[in-house]
Amino acid sequence: MKSTHHHRAPLISASSSSSSSSQNHSFVSRLLLLLTLLPVSLACLAFILQWRGGGLADPASASVRSSTSVPGGSDLNHEVFPGMETVSSVSPKSHQSSSDCSNLARSSSPSFPYYGDWKFGVDTSLKPKICITTSTSAGLDQILPWMFYHKVLGVSTFFLFVEGKAATPSISKVLESIPGVKVIYRTKELEEKQAKSRIWNETWLSSFFYKPCNYELFVKQSLNMEMAIVMARDAGMDWILHLDTDELIYPAGAREYSLRRLLLDVPPNVDMVIFPNYESSVERDDIKDPFTEVSMFKKNYDHLPKDTYFGMYKEATRNNPNYFLTYGNGKSVARVQDHLRPNGAHRWHNYMKTPNEIKLEEAAVLHYTYAKFSDLTSRRDRCGCKPTKEDVKRCFMLDFDRSAFIIASTATEEEMLSWYREHVVWGDKEVKTKLLRKGILTRIYSPMVVIQALKESGVFSSVVSSVSTNLSKKKFLSSIHKSNSSRSTASESLPSKENKSEGISARHLLGDESAIPPLSPPGMEHARFITED
C-alpha cells in the first residue's frame, strides 16, 4: 500500500502542473489576442470617423484653413484662414464612385479654390466689406499673387488704377475678368476729371505739385484715392486701404489669419487703423519672386523697445542713410464715411473732423522694397532726373532712393551689383543672427506659404488661361485697338505747369496741416528726445 501511494503522488503532481501550464498558456493567448485586436479596433474606428466626417483634422494645417465651411462664409468660430478649407484631391469621377475607399484619397492640406469646383469670387455676405485701392504699372506676376493673397485675408473689392505695363490689353483683360476687380485706366477723360478735383484748390497737397518722379506719383496716388473713396461708398464698402503691389498686409494679433477678423475687432468709434510697416531684408542677390523667396523682415520702430532700436541702430542701418531703406511710417485703413479724403498715400483724413485713429501693436504691412536687383534699374528707368545730388532732391523724397538712382545711372552692372550686395543684401551671418536674437530682424513665413499654395493650386494660371480661351482673336485685336486709342501717356497725367498759377490764390487753407509723405524711421538724432519722452 505504501508503494502504491508513493507511485501515484508524482502522477497527481504532474497532472496539476500540466493544468497550471495550460491555464497560463490560455491567459497569454488571450492577452496577445487582446493586444492585437485593440489597435485594429482603433484603426477601424478612426477609418469610420474619417469616412463619416470627410477627413480628420490635421493640426499642422489647422492654422491655415478656412474660417467657414464655404469660402467667404461668415462663421468666425474657427481660427483658420478665410478662403481655405479641407478639400478632396481625387477627381470628380472618383467622388461619384460607390466605393468607400474613394474617401481615403481625401487631403487635409490647405486649398485656395477659385475656378473649377470651387468659387473664389465676391461674397456679398462678408462683413465688414473691405476694399483695396492701388496705382500700379506692374505685370501679372506681381499683381495676381498680391491680389489673391489679400482675397484670402478677406478683401472683396479692388480698385486698380493702371498705366504702363498694367494697362496693356494682355494684362488688363485678365484683371477685368476677376470678380470684385474694377480697373480704371489713365485716359484723357480721367485726367480731365481729376484736374477739376478740389484737391488742386487746397493747400494740404500743394507742396508736392508740379514736381517729377516720386512727387508726381504721390499726387497721382492721392487723386486716385479720392476717386476710390467715391467708388467704395457706392459699392457699400466698410473699410478702404491704399496699398502698393509690393506690399502685403500681415494680420498678426487677430484670432485668425484674416484682415476681416482684425477689423471686426476694432471699436466702432475708431475711424482709422495704422499698420506699421516691416521692411524686407533679402539674403541673396538673385531673388526673382520676393513674395515666395523672402522670409526675413526688419521690424518697425513702433514694434520695438526704444533701447533695443537705438542700441542696435548702427548694426541695423549698415551705413545706409536710415534704419529703413525707404519709408517707415506705415499705411492706414479708413472707415468709409462722409467727408473722407486721402492725406497722401500713407494716411486718410476727414474734412469735417479730426479722425480717431489707433496703431496696431502686432499687425503690419510687409514692404518688399529693393527685393530684386532689377529694382535698381527699374526705378531709374521710370524717372528722367539727372544723376546728381542736387537734381535727385527734386525727384525723390528719401535719401536711399536718391543714392540708388545715382548708382543705377552712373555705375556699371558689376559696380551696381557690388553696391547692392553691400547696402541691401544681408550676407553677414553673424550680424544677421545677432539682430534676429535681439528682435530687430524677424522671420515671417505665412505670406510665403499662402502665395506658394495659391500658385500650386493653379489659381493664377486658371485666371490667365480663362481669358485667352474666352477671347477670340478678332475680339482681342479689336480690344487692343480700342484700348490703345483711349489711353494716354503718364506725362499727361497732371495739370500742366502753364496752369500752375491759376487757382493758387484761391486755394482753401485747411489749417497748417500738410499731406503726410513717406517718412523715414527715427534716426539717432531723435534718440535723446524720444528716450526722455
VOGU-3710 file (C-alpha; in Angstrom, 3 decimals, decimal comma):
1> mksthhhrap> 0,000/0,000/0,000  2,766/2,363/0,761  4,480/1,639/-2,506  1,232/2,268/-4,397  0,710/5,601/-2,642  4,195/6,748/-3,459  3,710/5,714/-7,076  0,561/7,877/-7,578  1,877/11,052/-5,963  4,109/12,066/-8,885
11> lisassssss> 1,182/11,466/-11,324  -1,059/13,831/-9,369  1,704/16,425/-9,189  2,353/16,134/-12,947  -1,365/16,455/-13,690  -1,601/19,608/-11,542  1,459/21,125/-13,224  0,045/20,386/-16,675  -3,269/22,064/-15,773  -1,477/25,158/-14,454
21> ssqnhsfvsr> 0,657/25,359/-17,598  -2,466/25,095/-19,759  -4,120/27,931/-17,844  -1,033/30,142/-18,204  -0,878/29,431/-21,905  -4,557/30,298/-22,288  -4,075/33,603/-20,438  -1,094/34,584/-22,584  -3,055/33,726/-25,735  -5,964/35,874/-24,669
31> llllltllpv> -3,654/38,733/-23,765  -1,952/38,561/-27,155  -5,325/38,425/-28,868  -6,477/41,495/-26,918  -3,302/43,407/-27,752  -3,768/42,514/-31,404  -7,434/43,440/-31,588  -7,074/46,742/-29,727  -5,040/48,659/-32,358  -7,087/47,056/-35,136
41> slaclafilq> -10,278/48,263/-33,450  -8,853/51,760/-33,003  -7,784/51,818/-36,637  -11,263/50,792/-37,747  -12,809/53,455/-35,519  -10,500/56,099/-36,998  -11,410/54,939/-40,507  -15,140/55,173/-39,737  -14,752/58,653/-38,252  -12,691/59,785/-41,212
51> wrgggladpa> -15,192/58,285/-43,668  -18,194/59,893/-41,978  -16,542/63,251/-41,187  -14,827/63,741/-44,522  -11,285/63,721/-43,177  -9,638/64,094/-39,777  -8,259/67,467/-38,767  -4,586/67,992/-39,416  -3,104/70,122/-36,621  -0,321/71,292/-38,936
61> sasvrsstsv> -2,774/72,747/-41,399  -5,448/73,805/-38,931  -3,980/77,285/-38,710  -4,216/77,776/-42,441  -7,732/76,575/-43,239  -10,906/78,446/-43,932  -12,926/80,044/-41,172  -16,034/78,666/-42,826  -17,347/75,536/-44,442  -17,792/77,566/-47,613
71> pggsdlnhev> -15,146/80,064/-48,793  -16,288/83,531/-47,881  -18,699/82,406/-45,168  -19,418/84,481/-42,089  -18,820/81,960/-39,309  -15,772/83,145/-37,382  -15,604/80,496/-34,678  -12,566/78,699/-36,090  -9,023/80,017/-36,057  -8,262/79,417/-39,715
81> fpgmetvssv> -7,697/81,315/-42,946  -10,759/82,549/-44,812  -10,954/81,125/-48,312  -9,237/77,865/-47,353  -10,546/74,531/-46,180  -10,113/70,781/-46,478  -10,927/69,582/-49,972  -10,611/66,307/-51,797  -7,663/65,687/-54,058  -9,437/62,970/-56,046
91> spkshqsssd> -11,133/63,618/-59,348  -14,888/64,278/-59,628  -15,351/60,821/-61,154  -13,866/59,103/-58,129  -16,238/61,079/-55,904  -19,130/59,566/-57,791  -17,827/56,065/-57,183  -19,838/53,858/-54,830  -16,687/52,524/-53,252  -15,973/53,757/-49,743
101> csnlarsssp> -12,272/53,549/-50,493  -12,522/56,701/-52,585  -12,704/58,677/-49,346  -9,239/57,521/-48,394  -7,895/59,856/-51,050  -9,088/62,938/-49,193  -6,449/65,502/-48,349  -6,395/67,809/-45,349  -3,856/70,173/-46,902  -4,949/73,825/-47,284
111> sfpyygdwkf> -6,574/74,810/-50,550  -7,267/78,175/-52,199  -10,082/77,398/-54,620  -11,173/79,811/-57,306  -12,088/78,050/-60,530  -13,313/74,522/-61,167  -15,486/73,058/-58,416  -14,708/75,992/-56,096  -15,661/79,629/-56,414  -13,334/82,280/-55,034
121> gvdtslkpki> -15,457/85,227/-56,089  -17,264/88,044/-54,343  -19,438/87,078/-51,389  -21,852/89,890/-50,565  -22,469/88,473/-47,094  -18,911/89,144/-45,895  -18,698/91,655/-43,057  -17,015/94,016/-42,874  -16,602/94,729/-46,589  -13,005/95,699/-47,292
131> cittstsagl> -11,571/97,218/-50,457  -8,023/97,992/-51,534  -7,070/100,698/-53,987  -3,715/100,918/-55,729  -1,961/102,741/-58,556  0,193/100,300/-60,471  2,173/99,694/-63,635  3,259/96,171/-62,622  2,745/92,914/-64,504  0,568/89,908/-63,685
141> dqilpwmfyh> 3,484/88,127/-62,000  3,273/90,708/-59,223  -0,380/91,794/-59,271  -2,055/88,347/-59,185  -0,185/86,981/-56,108  -0,685/90,317/-54,346  -4,400/90,382/-55,140  -5,307/86,776/-54,329  -3,267/86,842/-51,120  -5,488/89,679/-49,941
151> kvlgvstffl> -8,581/87,842/-51,147  -7,560/85,070/-48,757  -7,385/87,683/-45,988  -10,991/88,699/-46,672  -10,660/91,634/-49,087  -13,561/91,548/-51,529  -13,014/94,521/-53,842  -10,026/96,054/-55,636  -9,865/99,422/-57,401  -6,851/99,234/-59,709
161> fvegkaatps> -5,670/102,463/-61,324  -3,468/101,103/-64,067  -0,989/102,517/-66,536  2,175/101,364/-68,271  2,537/97,600/-68,362  -0,564/97,006/-66,223  -2,701/98,895/-68,756  -1,720/96,772/-71,752  -4,612/94,657/-73,115  -2,964/91,315/-72,403
171> iskvlesipg> -2,777/92,191/-68,695  -5,780/94,450/-68,150  -8,196/91,942/-69,721  -7,084/89,348/-67,191  -7,587/91,786/-64,328  -11,029/92,781/-65,601  -12,129/89,132/-65,637  -11,615/88,685/-61,883  -14,734/89,134/-59,715  -14,547/92,134/-57,427
181> vkviyrtkel> -11,914/93,946/-59,513  -12,518/97,368/-61,044  -9,832/98,502/-63,498  -9,518/102,252/-64,066  -7,356/103,421/-66,969  -5,485/106,704/-67,116  -7,480/108,089/-70,018  -7,830/111,710/-71,048  -11,310/111,659/-69,547  -9,900/110,579/-66,184
191> eekqaksriw> -7,224/113,258/-66,274  -9,737/115,944/-67,124  -11,949/114,834/-64,266  -9,063/114,762/-61,778  -7,900/118,189/-62,983  -11,185/119,557/-61,603  -10,660/117,951/-58,205  -10,993/120,195/-55,155  -7,520/118,989/-54,160  -5,966/121,473/-56,611
201> netwlssffy> -7,648/124,355/-54,794  -6,469/123,281/-51,334  -3,129/123,593/-49,593  -2,590/120,232/-47,894  -1,060/118,629/-51,019  0,228/121,769/-52,755  3,881/121,332/-51,740  4,002/118,194/-53,898  2,549/119,770/-57,056  4,491/120,139/-60,327
211> kpcnyelfvk> 7,487/118,059/-59,293  8,783/114,980/-61,136  9,119/111,272/-60,300  8,092/110,340/-56,755  6,351/113,652/-56,142  4,229/113,263/-59,257  3,389/109,688/-58,263  2,431/110,866/-54,779  -0,032/113,420/-56,181  -1,397/110,886/-58,657
221> qslnmemaiv> -1,952/108,345/-55,878  -3,819/110,937/-53,796  -6,082/111,849/-56,725  -6,770/108,161/-57,385  -7,521/107,560/-53,708  -10,029/110,415/-53,781  -11,888/108,727/-56,652  -11,640/105,328/-54,952  -13,450/106,715/-51,891  -16,477/107,559/-54,065
231> mardagmdwi> -16,397/104,105/-55,695  -16,034/102,423/-52,292  -19,052/104,292/-50,926  -21,130/103,414/-53,992  -20,122/99,747/-53,611  -21,163/99,671/-49,947  -17,643/99,140/-48,591  -16,951/99,490/-44,858  -13,154/99,943/-44,974  -10,716/101,239/-47,592
241> lhldtdeliy> -6,969/100,658/-47,718  -4,363/102,100/-50,073  -1,620/99,581/-50,717  1,122/99,270/-53,331  1,578/95,993/-55,189  4,899/95,369/-53,409  3,171/95,418/-50,003  1,280/92,695/-48,151  -0,867/93,005/-45,031  0,320/90,785/-42,169
251> pagareyslr> -2,667/90,446/-39,768  -0,747/89,309/-36,692  -2,667/89,557/-33,436  -6,008/88,578/-34,937  -7,759/85,406/-33,806  -7,258/84,045/-37,302  -5,093/84,972/-40,259  -7,643/87,469/-41,548  -7,785/91,196/-42,141  -11,556/90,901/-41,893
261> rllldvppnv> -11,290/89,392/-38,411  -8,795/92,068/-37,413  -11,121/94,901/-38,443  -14,162/93,235/-36,874  -12,453/93,648/-33,514  -11,849/97,394/-33,997  -14,118/99,548/-31,749  -16,889/101,335/-33,674  -15,647/104,794/-32,652  -12,298/104,275/-34,427
271> dmvifpnyes> -12,083/105,932/-37,849  -8,617/104,794/-38,947  -6,228/101,970/-38,176  -2,479/102,373/-38,734  -0,384/99,381/-39,755  3,334/99,947/-39,019  5,467/98,601/-41,862  8,195/95,967/-41,783  10,844/96,073/-44,500  12,078/93,073/-46,469
281> sverddikdp> 15,666/92,076/-45,679  16,923/89,972/-48,570  19,639/87,399/-48,090  20,550/86,826/-51,759  21,162/88,997/-54,803  19,369/86,690/-57,260  15,781/86,787/-55,947  13,165/86,583/-58,703  9,901/86,256/-56,740  10,114/88,189/-53,433
291> ftevsmfkkn> 6,698/87,038/-52,173  7,810/83,391/-52,118  11,561/83,814/-51,545  11,824/86,425/-48,779  11,112/85,429/-45,187  13,251/87,894/-43,199  11,994/91,374/-42,307  13,239/94,304/-40,289  10,741/95,364/-37,625  9,295/98,834/-37,356
301> ydhlpkdtyf> 10,379/101,219/-34,623  6,821/101,130/-33,252  7,119/97,408/-32,560  10,481/97,519/-30,782  11,669/98,623/-27,325  13,343/102,037/-27,636  16,597/100,852/-26,055  16,813/97,930/-28,480  16,103/100,134/-31,501  18,660/102,804/-30,698
311> gmykeatrnn> 21,121/100,376/-29,081  21,308/98,315/-32,288  20,802/101,210/-34,696  24,290/101,117/-36,213  24,257/97,369/-36,880  20,728/97,546/-38,279  21,436/100,524/-40,555  24,724/99,222/-42,064  25,966/102,665/-43,156  22,781/103,369/-45,106
321> pnyfltygng> 21,127/106,795/-44,692  18,482/105,447/-42,327  17,233/102,439/-40,383  14,904/101,533/-43,273  15,916/101,784/-46,903  12,670/103,569/-47,724  9,630/104,747/-45,753  8,910/103,816/-42,135  5,559/105,430/-41,275  3,333/102,537/-42,329
331> ksvarvqdhl> -0,054/102,584/-44,084  -3,570/103,069/-42,758  -7,041/101,723/-43,404  -10,056/104,008/-43,015  -13,761/103,560/-42,437  -15,719/104,626/-45,497  -17,722/107,597/-44,228  -18,862/111,075/-45,224  -16,192/113,728/-45,834  -13,373/111,158/-46,001
341> rpngahrwhn> -10,349/112,244/-48,036  -6,821/110,986/-48,626  -3,952/112,564/-46,738  -1,215/111,430/-49,066  -0,576/107,789/-49,948  0,064/106,731/-46,328  -2,873/108,226/-44,423  -6,519/109,302/-44,634  -8,236/112,341/-43,182  -11,686/113,901/-42,873
351> ymktpneikl> -12,791/117,354/-43,985  -15,157/117,779/-41,050  -13,366/116,277/-38,062  -10,090/115,026/-36,672  -10,259/111,240/-37,166  -9,930/108,922/-34,209  -7,102/106,552/-35,095  -5,305/103,656/-33,440  -1,988/101,987/-34,206  -1,812/98,189/-34,176
361> eeaavlhyty> 0,722/96,578/-31,847  1,279/93,353/-33,809  -0,171/93,590/-37,322  1,981/95,174/-40,004  2,452/95,958/-43,676  5,255/93,903/-45,203  7,092/96,117/-47,683  9,165/94,218/-50,262  11,403/97,119/-51,256  14,512/96,675/-53,433
371> akfsdltsrr> 13,953/92,952/-53,008  15,209/92,268/-56,536  18,447/93,553/-58,025  16,459/94,698/-61,064  14,603/97,163/-58,819  17,618/99,441/-59,100  17,309/99,841/-62,854  13,502/99,801/-62,948  13,357/102,847/-60,672  15,983/104,547/-62,779
381> drcgckptke> 14,059/103,880/-65,986  10,879/105,414/-64,587  12,495/108,764/-63,804  14,183/111,274/-66,090  16,150/113,235/-63,494  19,861/113,896/-63,744  22,047/111,631/-61,559  23,397/114,464/-59,401  22,960/115,045/-55,687  21,146/118,295/-56,312
391> dvkrcfmldf> 18,786/117,139/-59,040  17,695/113,915/-57,331  16,282/116,008/-54,485  13,646/117,241/-56,936  12,689/113,659/-57,784  12,910/111,550/-54,627  11,770/112,192/-51,070  14,010/109,638/-49,332  17,809/109,553/-49,195  18,248/105,896/-50,110
401> drsafiiast> 16,150/106,305/-53,261  18,410/109,177/-54,280  21,590/107,182/-53,742  20,189/104,152/-55,547  19,163/106,285/-58,531  22,627/107,821/-58,856  24,326/104,408/-58,680  21,942/102,882/-61,209  22,504/105,824/-63,569  26,287/106,057/-63,376
411> ateeemlswy> 27,764/102,665/-62,421  28,475/99,568/-64,482  26,467/96,377/-63,998  29,265/94,894/-61,894  29,572/98,025/-59,763  25,796/98,129/-59,244  25,792/94,506/-58,096  28,619/95,181/-55,663  26,763/98,217/-54,282  23,540/96,205/-53,988
421> rehvvwgdke> 25,291/93,442/-52,036  26,845/95,953/-49,670  23,770/98,084/-48,991  20,796/95,757/-49,458  21,752/92,072/-49,150  22,228/90,660/-45,643  25,270/88,467/-46,179  26,963/88,702/-42,776  25,610/85,687/-40,864  27,000/86,866/-37,525
431> vktkllrkgi> 25,297/90,273/-37,686  22,123/88,709/-39,018  21,988/86,169/-36,180  22,624/88,873/-33,604  19,805/91,072/-34,909  17,433/88,119/-35,114  18,111/87,312/-31,463  17,584/90,948/-30,470  14,272/91,056/-32,350  15,342/93,733/-34,849
441> ltriyspmvv> 15,029/91,159/-37,624  12,254/88,592/-37,651  11,176/85,598/-39,706  7,689/85,677/-41,223  6,667/82,688/-43,346  2,876/82,966/-43,582  2,661/85,091/-46,770  5,207/82,860/-48,444  3,179/79,744/-47,598  -0,137/81,291/-48,694
451> iqalkesgvf> 1,134/82,551/-52,053  3,045/79,363/-52,804  -0,104/77,337/-52,101  -2,102/79,653/-54,353  0,447/79,181/-57,100  0,464/75,399/-56,763  -3,333/75,276/-56,772  -3,358/76,718/-60,294  -5,319/79,861/-59,425  -3,076/82,251/-61,347
461> ssvvssvstn> -2,749/80,092/-64,448  -6,526/79,476/-64,437  -7,260/83,199/-64,467  -4,919/83,810/-67,385  -5,992/80,786/-69,429  -9,697/81,522/-68,988  -9,264/84,937/-70,595  -7,188/83,678/-73,521  -9,750/80,926/-74,124  -12,805/83,155/-73,999
471> lskkkflssi> -11,441/85,953/-76,154  -11,475/85,277/-79,876  -8,552/86,555/-81,911  -10,706/89,124/-83,663  -12,224/90,385/-80,434  -8,818/90,510/-78,768  -7,256/92,536/-81,597  -10,257/94,863/-81,529  -9,807/95,397/-77,800  -6,131/96,235/-78,326
481> hksnssrsta> -7,006/98,921/-80,863  -9,749/100,350/-78,656  -7,554/100,328/-75,541  -4,591/101,960/-77,273  -6,763/104,754/-78,664  -8,243/105,577/-75,242  -5,093/105,552/-73,151  -2,738/108,446/-72,685  0,848/108,739/-71,581  1,954/109,321/-67,996
491> seslpskenk> 3,256/112,762/-68,913  -0,333/113,906/-69,428  -1,463/112,690/-66,036  -1,440/116,008/-64,173  -2,368/119,608/-64,988  0,366/121,340/-66,956  2,804/123,811/-65,466  1,309/126,517/-67,660  -1,721/126,413/-65,390  0,392/126,409/-62,254
501> segisarhll> -0,518/129,928/-61,183  -4,190/129,508/-61,932  -6,194/128,957/-58,794  -3,294/129,171/-56,345  -4,561/132,381/-54,754  -7,952/130,762/-54,357  -6,715/127,660/-52,561  -8,505/126,978/-49,332  -6,348/126,813/-46,227  -7,111/123,737/-44,141
511> gdesaippls> -5,190/124,780/-41,066  -1,443/124,272/-41,170  -1,734/120,582/-41,924  0,031/119,099/-44,924  -0,231/115,666/-46,513  1,851/113,023/-44,780  4,630/111,911/-47,158  6,664/108,714/-46,910  8,792/109,305/-43,811  11,972/107,626/-42,627
521> ppgmeharfi> 12,023/105,997/-39,165  13,570/107,956/-36,277  17,326/108,460/-36,587  19,959/108,698/-33,869  19,407/112,455/-33,707  15,985/111,661/-32,225  17,311/109,215/-29,620  17,599/111,622/-26,692  14,264/113,324/-27,356  12,340/110,051/-27,723
531> ted> 14,021/108,359/-24,752  13,348/111,287/-22,444  9,748/111,447/-23,652
//
